[in-house]
Amino acid sequence: RWNVLHLSPTTARFLQQAGGVPARRLTDQVRPELRDEVHAVLHRALEDPAPHLSPAVAVAFNGAPHHVVVIAQRHAPGGEGRTLILVTFL
C-alpha cells in the first residue's frame, strides 16, 4: 500500500503534505516531480530484491535546480507478511 512507516529528519524537502487528512502513502506525499519515478522504483523493488535507481529528476529547492535520484530496495520482511521497501532520495 506504500504506507510510510518511518521518515528521516532530512526527508521533508522531498515530500509535500496537502491540506486535510494527512496522507500515509508515500506516493501521495512525495513532491509531484518525483511521483512517477517513486511509483516505478517501488514496483520494481517488489519484483526484484536488488536496489533499483530512478533516472535523475529535476527538482527546484528554494528556487535552485537540483537532480534527484530515487533508490528503492526491499528491506528485511516486516511482520504480518508485509514487504518493506527502503526508499532513499539522493
Buried (B, 14 or more C-beta within 10 A) or exposed (E): EBEBEEEEEEBEEBBBEEEEEEBEEBBBBBBEBBBEBBBBBBEBBEEEEEBBBBEEBEBEEEEEEEEBBBBBBBBEEEEEEEEBBEBBBE
